[in-house]
């Protein structure tokens, strides 16, 4: 494989029934916008009982039906938060850890050294995180995965990837390699993917190619690098938003 090849995100999604939760970060084809997307999927009733809601520039996940909540600690969190010139995107409450560390003048990496994978044996779901740092009408970004180093969850391995943005190129990281029992963890580096189309085309492409039974919610944001203006799209399978 050519290391500079851009994979087709549509194919990656359509060929995997259960990538779990996923983060895409990259730059639009015209080089004018920062692009990020976050989606969640679910197999259990507890996992599927979720919707995204937008609070200003932040996103929070709530249960769709509060009477069915089994373990709120793993389904209620803010996957997207903005602080200063940075945008944080994660699959868990480590969003708040990263936010607090940056507010205190510390780093993305320092924050994640205090966290581990999720305590949901036997899957030990990885914590995936991303951050976009905007400066001088451009941005750089980082992605991280925290995952179990053995089948018993006794050690945590931490990986961080640091990228310069490039027109039409993004990276995709997701919690699971594929479906299974237990569910196998994501392998290797974030996948280098092509970023194509405007925000509506990009949003629809992701949503339409996520598995129909397992997809739950999707959030996409394009940020104009010259003006800083952000445009967002949000889709909830259950429909509606929490007031």
PADOPA-594407 format. One record per residue: residue number from 1; residue in one letter; y negated, x negated, z negated of N, C-alpha, C in turn. Coordinates in steps of 0.001 Angstrom, whole numbers. Layout:
REC  pos  code   nnorth    neast      nup  canorth   caeast     caup   cnorth    ceast      cup
REC  NUM     a        Y        X        Z        Y        X        Z        Y        X        Z
...
***
This chain:
REC  pos  code   nnorth    neast      nup  canorth   caeast     caup   cnorth    ceast      cup
REC    1     x     1207     -829        0        0        0        0    -1252     -860        0
REC    2     x    -2223     -526      821    -3516    -1191      842    -4273     -833     -431
REC    3     x    -4695    -1842    -1201    -5357    -1576    -2483    -6698     -872    -2302
REC    4     x    -7249     -928    -1065    -8526     -280     -803    -8351     1111     -184
REC    5     x    -7110     1551      -59    -6838     2867      509    -7338     3962     -417
REC    6     x    -7926     4989      173    -8339     6160     -598    -7270     7237     -432
REC    7     x    -6656     7642    -1537    -5623     8660    -1485    -6249    10039    -1315
REC    8     x    -5472    10977     -845    -5933    12345     -654    -5702    13134    -1941
REC    9     x    -6789    13516    -2606    -6675    14246    -3862    -5957    15573    -3667
REC   10     x    -6207    16218    -2548    -5538    17484    -2243    -4027    17319    -2275
REC   11     x    -3517    16250    -1664    -2074    16023    -1628    -1524    15681    -3004
REC   12     x    -2251    14859    -3748    -1796    14488    -5089    -1611    15737    -5952
REC   13     x    -2581    16645    -5882    -2527    17854    -6695    -1455    18825    -6213
REC   14     x    -1379    19043    -4927     -447    20040    -4397     1009    19619    -4549
REC   15     x     1244    18304    -4655     2607    17795    -4752     3083    17603    -6192
REC   16     x     2245    17934    -7149     2600    17751    -8561     2389    19078    -9290
REC   17     x     3466    19711    -9739     3339    21013   -10395     2693    20921   -11765
REC   18     x     2695    19717   -12368     2128    19634   -13704     1515    18262   -14014
REC   19     x      328    17970   -13450     -389    16762   -13861    -1025    16908   -15239
REC   20     x    -1030    18128   -15790    -1557    18363   -17146    -3050    18563   -17149
REC   21     x    -3776    17686   -17831    -5231    17689   -17816    -5695    16502   -16983
REC   22     x    -6762    16683   -16204    -7174    15627   -15286    -8667    15431   -15225
REC   23     x    -9070    14182   -15001   -10479    13807   -14844   -10642    13083   -13517
REC   24     x   -11634    13503   -12746   -12026    12813   -11517   -13480    12374   -11669
REC   25     x   -13750    11104   -11362   -15132    10609   -11355   -15330     9790   -10081
REC   26     x   -16458     9973    -9412   -16742     9192    -8215   -18111     9523    -7657
REC   27     x   -18334     9101    -6415   -19626     9309    -5765   -19421    10069    -4450
REC   28     x   -20343    10970    -4143   -20255    11768    -2928   -20297    10886    -1681
REC   29     x   -19831    11462     -563   -19767    10707      690   -21111    10161     1127
REC   30     x   -22169    10926      880   -23501    10483     1309   -24158     9522      321
REC   31     x   -23475     9237     -783   -23988     8295    -1765   -25112     8821    -2621
REC   32     x   -25391    10122    -2535   -26548    10681    -3223   -26218    11355    -4553
REC   33     x   -24929    11574    -4831   -24579    12340    -6031   -23412    11708    -6790
REC   34     x   -23524    11761    -8117   -22393    11430    -8983   -21530    12677    -9104
REC   35     x   -20231    12495    -9035   -19291    13615    -9032   -18329    13468   -10200
REC   36     x   -18138    14547   -10934   -17092    14544   -11954   -16433    15911   -12013
REC   37     x   -15157    15894   -12321   -14399    17135   -12459   -13427    16995   -13612
REC   38     x   -13203    18105   -14297   -12207    18142   -15372   -11443    19453   -15277
REC   39     x   -10110    19374   -15314    -9305    20593   -15296    -8256    20549   -16386
REC   40     x    -7821    21744   -16784    -6729    21860   -17748    -5643    22756   -17176
REC   41     x    -4412    22452   -17575    -3254    23257   -17201    -2469    23558   -18476
REC   42     x    -1494    24444   -18386     -716    24766   -19569      623    25368   -19214
REC   43     x     1640    25053   -20041     2967    25642   -19868     3272    26643   -20977
REC   44     x     2807    26341   -22199     3066    27234   -23331     1985    28301   -23429
REC   45     x     2277    29368   -24195     1287    30433   -24374       40    29900   -25062
REC   46     x      219    28986   -26035     -915    28404   -26742    -1801    27601   -25792
REC   47     x    -1183    26833   -24901    -1936    26009   -23964    -2647    26847   -22911
REC   48     x    -2032    27953   -22510    -2617    28784   -21457    -3718    29715   -21970
REC   49     x    -3816    29833   -23266    -4763    30763   -23886    -6134    30104   -24070
REC   50     x    -6761    29687   -22945    -8010    28940   -23046    -8959    29309   -21905
REC   51     x   -10250    29194   -22196   -11286    29313   -21166   -12374    28277   -21437
REC   52     x   -13063    27876   -20370   -14238    27019   -20496   -15471    27892   -20665
REC   53     x   -16423    27408   -21443   -17728    28045   -21515   -18795    26962   -21519
REC   54     x   -19931    27230   -20882   -20990    26243   -20758   -22063    26490   -21793
REC   55     x   -22414    25422   -22525   -23473    25471   -23534   -24522    24435   -23157
REC   56     x   -25548    24855   -22408   -26530    23899   -21916   -25867    22960   -20921
REC   57     x   -25920    21657   -21195   -25283    20672   -20306   -23876    20315   -20768
REC   58     x   -23437    20915   -21861   -22114    20631   -22413   -21139    21759   -22090
REC   59     x   -19839    21433   -22162   -18776    22407   -21948   -17881    22443   -23180
REC   60     x   -17494    23635   -23594   -16573    23789   -24723   -15417    24683   -24303
REC   61     x   -14236    24379   -24840   -13048    25190   -24585   -12807    26090   -25791
REC   62     x   -12601    27370   -25522   -12302    28341   -26566   -11004    29071   -26225
REC   63     x   -10356    29652   -27221    -9203    30505   -26916    -9670    31783   -26230
REC   64     x    -8930    32210   -25227    -9229    33469   -24551    -8921    34639   -25471
REC   65     x    -7787    34559   -26166    -7370    35582   -27119    -7128    34894   -28455
REC   66     x    -8088    35019   -29373    -8013    34309   -30649    -6800    34708   -31483
REC   67     x    -6270    35894   -31273    -5114    36350   -32056    -3842    35588   -31714
REC   68     x    -3847    34888   -30577    -2644    34179   -30132    -2689    32681   -30403
REC   69     x    -3727    32210   -31079    -3881    30773   -31312    -2836    30276   -32300
REC   70     x    -2110    29224   -31909    -1103    28622   -32779    -1618    27337   -33431
REC   71     x    -2186    26443   -32625    -2714    25187   -33147    -4080    24939   -32529
REC   72     x    -5148    25391   -33188    -6489    25269   -32603    -6960    23832   -32441
REC   73     x    -6395    22885   -33200    -6889    21512   -33181    -6732    20844   -31825
REC   74     x    -5732    21296   -31040    -5481    20660   -29755    -6009    21458   -28570
REC   75     x    -6542    22652   -28810    -7037    23429   -27672    -8523    23737   -27749
REC   76     x    -9143    23602   -28918   -10568    23884   -29041   -11325    22564   -29183
REC   77     x   -12082    22207   -28149   -12854    20966   -28160   -13891    21038   -27050
REC   78     x   -14787    20053   -27033   -15810    19980   -25983   -15440    18850   -25030
REC   79     x   -14942    19169   -23837   -14546    18109   -22911   -15710    17398   -22235
REC   80     x   -16882    18030   -22186   -18036    17435   -21500   -19247    17483   -22426
REC   81     x   -19848    16297   -22677   -21079    16224   -23459   -22003    15176   -22854
REC   82     x   -23288    15452   -22888   -24289    14519   -22369   -25039    13896   -23537
REC   83     x   -25249    12582   -23462   -26065    11907   -24456   -26900    10848   -23745
REC   84     x   -28201    10965   -23850   -29086    10022   -23178   -28820     9971   -21688
REC   85     x   -28567     8765   -21173   -28290     8576   -19751   -26791     8502   -19472
REC   86     x   -25997     9078   -20346   -24544     9036   -20175   -23952    10438   -20223
REC   87     x   -22863    10603   -19477   -22110    11856   -19476   -20670    11533   -19850
REC   88     x   -20180    12187   -20903   -18839    11939   -21428   -17921    13064   -20976
REC   89     x   -16711    12705   -20536   -15716    13693   -20123   -14369    13268   -20691
REC   90     x   -13732    14128   -21494   -12436    13770   -22064   -11533    15001   -22166
REC   91     x   -10282    14757   -22561    -9336    15853   -22719    -9090    16231   -24170
REC   92     x   -10020    15871   -25068    -9808    16214   -26472   -11051    16010   -27308
REC   93     x   -10880    16083   -28627   -12051    15955   -29497   -12551    14517   -29623
REC   94     x   -11924    13597   -28875   -12502    12243   -28810   -13847    12241   -28098
REC   95     x   -14169    13327   -27402   -15519    13469   -26843   -16551    13279   -27945
REC   96     x   -16325    13928   -29076   -17276    13842   -30189   -17296    12447   -30807
REC   97     x   -16127    11796   -30857   -16068    10428   -31376   -16909     9505   -30512
REC   98     x   -16747     9600   -29196   -17516     8761   -28270   -19003     9059   -28410
REC   99     x   -19352    10338   -28475   -20750    10757   -28622   -21361    10132   -29882
REC  100     x   -20661    10243   -30997   -21188     9732   -32272   -21341     8213   -32251
REC  101     x   -20384     7517   -31646   -20468     6054   -31579   -21642     5618   -30705
REC  102     x   -21827     6258   -29559   -22937     5901   -28681   -24271     6194   -29368
REC  103     x   -24332     7306   -30066   -25546     7655   -30804   -25874     6590   -31850
REC  104     x   -24826     5960   -32391   -25008     4917   -33404   -25191     3533   -32794
REC  105     x   -25314     3464   -31460   -25543     2184   -30793   -24285     1405   -30498
REC  106     x   -23136     2050   -30612   -21863     1374   -30341   -21353     1769   -28954
REC  107     x   -20140     1357   -28625   -19662     1491   -27257   -18521     2494   -27111
REC  108     x   -18280     2859   -25855   -17152     3692   -25447   -15836     3100   -25958
REC  109     x   -15667     1797   -25746   -14425     1140   -26162   -14276     1130   -27678
REC  110     x   -15351      865   -28389   -15283      854   -29861   -14869     2222   -30388
REC  111     x   -15409     3269   -29790   -15058     4622   -30229   -13568     4885   -30063
REC  112     x   -13023     4499   -28917   -11633     4830   -28620   -10641     3949   -29365
REC  113     x   -11105     2838   -29920   -10217     2033   -30768    -9871     2764   -32065
REC  114     x   -10654     3786   -32386   -10396     4542   -33613    -9482     5743   -33375
REC  115     x    -9096     5985   -32122    -8307     7154   -31774    -6953     6769   -31186
REC  116     x    -6030     7738   -31194    -4709     7541   -30613    -4354     8739   -29742
REC  117     x    -3176     8696   -29135    -2643     9814   -28362    -2485    11032   -29267
REC  118     x    -2244    12194   -28674    -2129    13421   -29457     -798    13467   -30224
REC  119     x     -798    14061   -31414      409    14093   -32253     1335    15261   -31906
REC  120     x     1670    15386   -30627     2475    16518   -30179     3868    16055   -29729
REC  121     x     4594    15384   -30618     5943    14904   -30298     6772    16053   -29711
REC  122     x     7668    15777   -28753     8021    14452   -28218     7174    14019   -27017
REC  123     x     6139    14812   -26648     5356    14462   -25460     4356    13341   -25715
REC  124     x     3769    13329   -26935     2723    12361   -27263     1695    12289   -26126
REC  125     x     1092    13441   -25856      132    13550   -24747     -957    12489   -24838
REC  126     x    -1189    11750   -23773    -2250    10732   -23792    -3627    11359   -23964
REC  127     x    -4524    10618   -24568    -5939    10984   -24559    -6575    10259   -23384
REC  128     x    -7132    11031   -22450    -7831    10445   -21305    -9322    10702   -21461
REC  129     x   -10118     9707   -21099   -11567     9802   -21296   -12289     9119   -20157
REC  130     x   -13505     9592   -19887   -14358     8958   -18892   -15804     9015   -19342
REC  131     x   -16611     8099   -18839   -18041     8118   -19127   -18801     7617   -17910
REC  132     x   -19842     8343   -17547   -20746     7947   -16468   -22027     7452   -17105
REC  133     x   -22459     6244   -16720   -23689     5656   -17245   -24703     5539   -16113
REC  134     x   -25773     6316   -16203   -26770     6396   -15133   -27904     5389   -15360
REC  135     x   -28294     4711   -14267   -29387     3744   -14354   -29893     3435   -12950
REC  136     x   -31199     3391   -12786   -31835     2967   -11529   -31319     3753   -10328
REC  137     x   -31299     5065   -10452   -30864     5964    -9367   -29433     5692    -8901
REC  138     x   -28613     5215    -9816   -27203     4970    -9518   -26414     5111   -10816
REC  139     x   -25141     4805   -10779   -24339     4892   -12001   -23106     4012   -11895
REC  140     x   -22594     3622   -13056   -21282     3008   -13174   -20444     3955   -14030
REC  141     x   -19141     3734   -14059   -18317     4600   -14898   -17089     3871   -15424
REC  142     x   -16587     4402   -16528   -15386     3868   -17146   -14384     4997   -17355
REC  143     x   -13113     4631   -17337   -12051     5578   -17646   -11101     4917   -18642
REC  144     x   -10500     5726   -19483    -9609     5208   -20522    -8402     6114   -20680
REC  145     x    -7277     5505   -21064    -6108     6280   -21462    -5505     5633   -22708
REC  146     x    -5237     6473   -23698    -4564     6052   -24928    -3198     6704   -24919
REC  147     x    -2129     5894   -24928     -806     6495   -24836      201     5766   -25709
REC  148     x     1254     6478   -26021     2279     5920   -26892     2984     4753   -26213
REC  149     x     3235     3718   -26995     3929     2549   -26469     5428     2628   -26605
REC  150     x     5937     3679   -27242     7383     3861   -27348     7696     5347   -27465
REC  151     x     8972     5692   -27396     9385     7095   -27376     9257     7784   -28729
REC  152     x     8971     6998   -29777     8840     7576   -31116     7394     7726   -31565
REC  153     x     6456     7308   -30752     5054     7434   -31106     4618     6517   -32228
REC  154     x     5246     5347   -32348     4919     4455   -33464     3781     3488   -33152
REC  155     x     3479     3280   -31870     2385     2391   -31501     1541     3041   -30405
REC  156     x      265     2666   -30375     -649     3201   -29356    -1164     2069   -28483
REC  157     x    -1003     2215   -27184    -1569     1267   -26230    -2840     1860   -25632
REC  158     x    -3862     1008   -25504    -5164     1463   -25017    -5549      709   -23753
REC  159     x    -5944     1465   -22713    -6305      875   -21434    -7683     1402   -21021
REC  160     x    -8565      496   -20598    -9893      898   -20124   -10129      302   -18741
REC  161     x   -10714     1100   -17853   -10982      696   -16474   -12473      876   -16215
REC  162     x   -13099     -139   -15633   -14552     -189   -15480   -14882     -246   -13988
REC  163     x   -15702      707   -13501   -15946      830   -12062   -17426      831   -11714
REC  164     x   -17752      197   -10593   -19024      430    -9919   -18823     1598    -8967
REC  165     x   -19838     2438    -8823   -19688     3593    -7938   -19843     3163    -6483
REC  166     x   -19117     3876    -5596   -19121     3559    -4173   -19014     4856    -3397
REC  167     x   -19824     5016    -2365   -19898     6279    -1621   -18529     6728    -1108
REC  168     x   -18189     7978    -1407   -16960     8563     -915   -15712     8161    -1664
REC  169     x   -15869     7445    -2773   -14723     6949    -3536   -14780     7477    -4963
REC  170     x   -13624     7879    -5480   -13522     8302    -6871   -12222     7812    -7464
REC  171     x   -12035     8077    -8755   -10785     7752    -9428   -10310     8963   -10215
REC  172     x    -9006     9146   -10217    -8378    10320   -10813    -7355     9864   -11842
REC  173     x    -7521    10335   -13073    -6559    10046   -14134    -6113    11366   -14734
REC  174     x    -4835    11479   -15038    -4311    12719   -15604    -3295    12404   -16684
REC  175     x    -3004    13381   -17502    -2187    13107   -18681     -727    12859   -18364
REC  176     x     -182    13570   -17359     1252    13479   -17098     1551    12994   -15679
REC  177     x     2615    12213   -15582     3057    11727   -14281     3600    12876   -13434
REC  178     x     4334    13773   -14066     4907    14951   -13421     5457    15858   -14508
REC  179     x     6010    17002   -14122     6608    17925   -15082     7910    17353   -15625
REC  180     x     8333    17847   -16794     9582    17382   -17393     9661    17771   -18848
REC  181     x    10779    17447   -19480    10978    17695   -20916    11714    16511   -21545
REC  182     x    11018    15684   -22342     9572    15716   -22583     8809    15369   -21305
REC  183     x     7516    15642   -21324     6704    15440   -20124     6352    13955   -19999
REC  184     x     6709    13320   -18886     6432    11879   -18740     4948    11580   -18590
REC  185     x     4524    10551   -19312     3127    10138   -19354     2660     9551   -18018
REC  186     x     1366     9721   -17740      726     9100   -16575     1026     7607   -16537
REC  187     x     1242     7074   -15323     1601     5678   -15149      535     4923   -14363
REC  188     x      290     3683   -14736     -549     2790   -13944    -2042     3037   -14070
REC  189     x    -2772     2552   -13050    -4217     2683   -13016    -4621     4059   -12505
REC  190     x    -5863     4503   -12807    -6374     5721   -12186    -6243     5636   -10666
REC  191     x    -5887     6752   -10051    -5649     6772    -8608    -6976     6768    -7843
REC  192     x    -7062     5913    -6844    -8277     5772    -6037    -8258     6862    -4966
REC  193     x    -9196     7795    -5043    -9160     8973    -4172   -10452     9106    -3371
REC  194     x   -10343     9837    -2270   -11520    10123    -1448   -12289    11304    -2045
REC  195     x   -13605    11186    -2080   -14478    12285    -2505   -15117    12870    -1252
REC  196     x   -14832    14140     -977   -15318    14768      249   -15960    16119      -32
REC  197     x   -16935    16481      803   -17518    17811      766   -18597    17990     -276
REC  198     x   -19249    19162     -211   -20263    19495    -1208   -19574    20046    -2453
REC  199     x   -20353    20467    -3430   -19777    20872    -4705   -18838    22064    -4572
REC  200     x   -19167    23014    -3701   -18300    24180    -3549   -16997    23816    -2834
REC  201     x   -17097    22999    -1814   -15891    22560    -1101   -14982    21758    -2024
REC  202     x   -15570    20861    -2803   -14795    20012    -3710   -14136    20848    -4809
REC  203     x   -14899    21771    -5379   -14367    22647    -6426   -13210    23491    -5899
REC  204     x   -13413    24114    -4759   -12371    24976    -4196   -11124    24193    -3835
REC  205     x   -11298    22973    -3322   -10144    22144    -2970    -9282    21862    -4198
REC  206     x    -9918    21478    -5298    -9146    21192    -6512    -8442    22451    -7012
REC  207     x    -9179    23536    -7149    -8623    24755    -7724    -7470    25308    -6876
REC  208     x    -7645    25300    -5577    -6633    25863    -4691    -5345    25038    -4654
REC  209     x    -5431    23764    -5021    -4254    22898    -4944    -3604    22608    -6287
REC  210     x    -4169    23122    -7376    -3490    23079    -8662    -2412    24161    -8679
REC  211     x    -1308    23890    -9341     -196    24839    -9384     -651    26205    -9897
REC  212     x     -330    27241    -9157     -805    28591    -9439     -403    29071   -10829
REC  213     x      808    28772   -11252     1303    29249   -12547      699    28489   -13717
REC  214     x      425    27200   -13520       47    26345   -14644    -1443    26076   -14787
REC  215     x    -2234    26307   -13746    -3660    25995   -13845    -4357    26998   -14760
REC  216     x    -5359    26510   -15496    -6071    27342   -16476    -7571    27385   -16188
REC  217     x    -8216    26215   -16171    -9676    26170   -15981   -10085    24882   -15297
REC  218     x   -11250    24937   -14643   -11798    23791   -13919   -13311    23763   -14079
REC  219     x   -13848    22547   -14284   -15292    22351   -14323   -15646    21191   -13405
REC  220     x   -16667    21386   -12574   -17129    20349   -11652   -18642    20209   -11782
REC  221     x   -19123    18963   -11792   -20567    18730   -11833   -20950    17659   -10808
REC  222     x   -21998    17942   -10030   -22621    16975    -9127   -24008    16675    -9688
REC  223     x   -24342    15398    -9824   -25657    14998   -10328   -26399    14239    -9236
REC  224     x   -27580    14728    -8860   -28408    14063    -7860   -28934    12753    -8448
REC  225     x   -28640    11637    -7806   -28978    10331    -8369   -30464    10018    -8293
REC  226     x   -31182    10691    -7415   -32626    10446    -7310   -33410    11294    -8297
REC  227     x   -33044    12553    -8413   -33817    13473    -9268   -33194    13708   -10636
REC  228     x   -31895    13427   -10771   -31192    13712   -12017   -30778    15163   -12162
REC  229     x   -31082    15979   -11158   -30729    17397   -11218   -29211    17574   -11131
REC  230     x   -28673    18404   -12019   -27232    18631   -12065   -26887    20027   -11568
REC  231     x   -25847    20105   -10742   -25292    21385   -10304   -23861    21464   -10806
REC  232     x   -23469    22621   -11332   -22141    22761   -11927   -21418    23988   -11393
REC  233     x   -20094    23909   -11397   -19231    25032   -11055   -18126    25104   -12107
REC  234     x   -17762    26327   -12473   -16730    26519   -13484   -15840    27689   -13088
REC  235     x   -14529    27486   -13155   -13575    28535   -12835   -12610    28687   -14007
REC  236     x   -12448    29911   -14476   -11473    30240   -15508   -10447    31203   -14937
REC  237     x    -9179    30862   -15060    -8133    31739   -14551    -8173    33107   -15218
REC  238     x    -8493    33101   -16521    -8568    34359   -17265    -9833    35127   -16935
REC  239     x   -10821    34447   -16351   -12067    35113   -15981   -12983    35279   -17183
REC  240     x   -14260    35384   -16873   -15244    35627   -17929   -15526    34382   -18743
REC  241     x   -16500    34489   -19644   -16867    33418   -20537   -17015    33981   -21931
REC  242     x   -16814    33113   -22921   -17014    33544   -24302   -18503    33626   -24585
REC  243     x   -18946    34715   -25122   -20370    34911   -25403   -20837    33963   -26506
***
